[in-house]
Amino acid sequence: MPLELVQPSFRSELHARWSVVFDLLEIPWAYEPAAFTAADGRTFTPAFWLPRQRLWLDAESEAGLPDGWLDRWYRFAEACSEIVYAEDDGDLRPADWTPPTEVPEEWHGTALLALGPIPSYSYNRPGDLWHAHRHGGMLHVHDDDPHQWVICPACAQPNAAAFGDPAELPCGCLDSDDDSHHAVDHRLGDAYFAAAEVEPLYPTAAVARAEGWPAGHRLYRTALAGRSGAALADQRCTRTCRSLTQVLRDEAPAGAWIEAGPGDTLCGGCPGFVCAACGERPAPADGAQCRVCDPVALLTDDGARRRLNDLAAQLGKLFRQPLRVIHPQINRAMGIRQRGEAALEDLVVGINEAERWLADPSTLVIPAPVLREEEIARLDVREARVEIALRVGVLSKAVGEPIPFVQVRINDAAGAPTREDMDQDQARNALRQVQQWLNSPATYHRPVGEPVQEPPAAWAPGILPAPAETRPAADAATCDLCADPVAQGALLGRLPKQRTPQGFRLGWLCGHCLTDRRLKPRRRDLVLRIFHATFLGSGIRLNMYEAEALAAWLEETAGQSDADQPPACAPEVTGTIARLREVVAAEHGTMLSLDAGQAIVEQLRTVAAPTSEQEILDAVAQHFQEWSSAGTTAVGTRWSGRRDILLQTPRPTLLSARGGPFSL
């Protein structure tokens, strides 16, 4: 049901604030629905009728009550509660006695009187909401126990009970012997605080309305009513509600009779409708009832904001979008930039739109927000993947392809087999590409080429392939090959896509791995070549520079190892050193067997090495051992089996984190 803005008016500030309490507790209420006249001609008009509780409530300041008003209240409470006073009651002044007010049966119920302000917490007595009331609660009939509002812990329905005891509630959910439910429900305290301190009130004299408010109403508040046409009915009303049928009957000659018909609910005083039940008050639609015959709780500003947040959460689940995407859509529908700028008139628009979107999801189209370059640069890999996922559905609609095809297209453009395989830079580049496609969907079907970059100045043609992409490091990073740290501003680059059956592509490499790892190899570069060649199941190819560096390292370890207990692989390593020296002298490269590579690693680990070298040697030896102990020898087995073992290792290393194998 669409919400509409209404402006209920009241005779006093205290009445207005009690109406807020009822709204926040979701208690339907009607204000001054009826006036009751005693036999002496005096009229009594109680403030609130709460039909769900069958309860009358009036609220007055204890000071300044009109003379005799309290006695008239007691007489009214007697009549509507069907309780008879004793005429010798000394607390009633005989001069103010009047015959009991006649109250029709439809208005029978409990009558309560709150003498004092809205209840509130006390810093000294936090559990006593009624500390400012001399009677400790609301008066019932004369000399009865004071009543307080309480929320049943079992059925969660609010009602009034003697001394605020939940066991005394009319719902009967609790046993009278159970004294474990006397804690004050926080919703009561929140409602009292919002009514007394938060909800704004406005003087009716400051606002000109064509039909005005009822006589004697000094204040009004704004709220939302869940009834279509309620606001318009209130504005049109001339306070002289009579059905068109009744007007015709009054004007007809004596004895004439006007049959009932469509005129029963059409108003004879304004272009609206009268209540289908009482015919005396405005109704929002044909056949509907007025707010007195069918009261509703209104939605306050605070309640409207909570309602809007709940609807946003439902929309987020429905569209699988975070709230930071849903809330801007609601704000845009309200014509504001931030929720704090929204007035109640804006909130009713937002709530109605959100409910319409929930009823018909096709009416909400969520455009993907465009992230600036500096925002993309701050995303980590997980955040970048989330941003891509947010745009996949919109991109699918824009280019007219199913979502699975779009997913594959994005992964191919990033150079990763799946979204989970993307590193941070791949995910960021994929997000940039998706935003470009969204901006220009026609480019989606064009091939995505490798970025054209100038090679680094130190790059030697014929030794290493030219980088496909280079950039300065935006932040401190780590090389995806050698794991060396890369300072901010230093060179980073990516190699071209590998056209190998493995389909794995190295991430961002440091300047050394881009330019010098084949011409000026470091010891860790040599170990990496041995590891990845073994991983691939191919021979270990070395150029003359790598052969010379490896021979020197092996000779160094051979001279430092214990001659009395040489490693078992020493004879094979001795032959390898001789072969390496031969190819260096002949100025060409060589190919070593995988068994020779494993023997070399074992030999190099016999002598203490710097921490960075020792770490990578231990990692390589560990993975060689796992491949063998798992029943998979390093030679003659497909690389895919070794990759599975590597990824499932119980002791992850810097090599298992990078995966592979990579053709170096």
HELIX and SHEET records of a PDB file:
HELIX    1   1 GLU A   13  LEU A   24  1                                  12    
HELIX    2   2 TRP A   69  SER A   81  1                                  13    
HELIX    3   3 PRO A   94  ASP A   96  5                                   3    
HELIX    4   4 GLU A  105  TRP A  107  5                                   3    
HELIX    5   5 PRO A  166  GLU A  168  5                                   3    
HELIX    6   6 HIS A  186  PHE A  193  1                                   8    
HELIX    7   7 ALA A  194  VAL A  198  3                                   5    
HELIX    8   8 THR A  204  ALA A  206  5                                   3    
HELIX    9   9 ALA A  230  ARG A  236  1                                   7    
HELIX   10  10 LEU A  244  GLU A  251  1                                   8    
HELIX   11  11 PRO A  262  ASP A  264  5                                   3    
HELIX   12  12 ASP A  301  PHE A  319  1                                  19    
HELIX   13  13 LEU A  323  MET A  334  1                                  12    
HELIX   14  14 ARG A  339  GLU A  341  5                                   3    
HELIX   15  15 LEU A  344  ALA A  359  1                                  16    
HELIX   16  16 PRO A  361  THR A  363  5                                   3    
HELIX   17  17 GLU A  373  ALA A  377  1                                   5    
HELIX   18  18 VAL A  381  VAL A  399  1                                  19    
HELIX   19  19 ILE A  403  ALA A  414  1                                  12    
HELIX   20  20 ARG A  419  ASP A  421  5                                   3    
HELIX   21  21 GLN A  424  ASN A  439  1                                  16    
HELIX   22  22 PRO A  441  HIS A  445  5                                   5    
HELIX   23  23 GLY A  511  THR A  515  1                                   5    
HELIX   24  24 ARG A  523  LEU A  536  1                                  14    
HELIX   25  25 MET A  544  GLN A  560  1                                  17    
HELIX   26  26 ALA A  570  ALA A  585  1                                  16    
HELIX   27  27 LEU A  594  LEU A  604  1                                  11    
HELIX   28  28 THR A  611  SER A  629  1                                  19    
HELIX   29  29 TRP A  639  LEU A  647  1                                   9    
HELIX   30  30 LEU A  654  ARG A  658  1                                   5    
SHEET    1   A 2 GLU A   4  VAL A   6  0                                        
SHEET    2   A 2 ALA A 223  ALA A 225 -1                                        
SHEET    1   B 3 SER A   9  PHE A  10  0                                        
SHEET    2   B 3 LEU A 219  TYR A 220 -1                                        
SHEET    3   B 3 TYR A 202  PRO A 203 -1                                        
SHEET    1   C 4 ALA A  30  TYR A  31  0                                        
SHEET    2   C 4 PHE A  48  LEU A  50 -1                                        
SHEET    3   C 4 LEU A  55  GLU A  60 -1                                        
SHEET    4   C 4 THR A 110  LEU A 115  1                                        
SHEET    1   D 2 PHE A  36  THR A  37  0                                        
SHEET    2   D 2 THR A  43  PHE A  44 -1                                        
SHEET    1   E 2 HIS A 147  ILE A 151  0                                        
SHEET    2   E 2 PRO A 158  ALA A 162 -1                                        
SHEET    1   F 2 PHE A 273  VAL A 274  0                                        
SHEET    2   F 2 PRO A 282  ALA A 283 -1                                        
SHEET    1   G 3 GLU A 469  PRO A 472  0                                        
SHEET    2   G 3 LEU A 491  ARG A 494 -1                                        
SHEET    3   G 3 LEU A 509  CYS A 510 -1                                        
SHEET    1   H 2 ALA A 477  THR A 478  0                                        
SHEET    2   H 2 PRO A 485  VAL A 486 -1                                        
SHEET    1   I 2 ILE A 540  LEU A 542  0                                        
SHEET    2   I 2 THR A 590  LEU A 592 -1                                        
END                                                                             
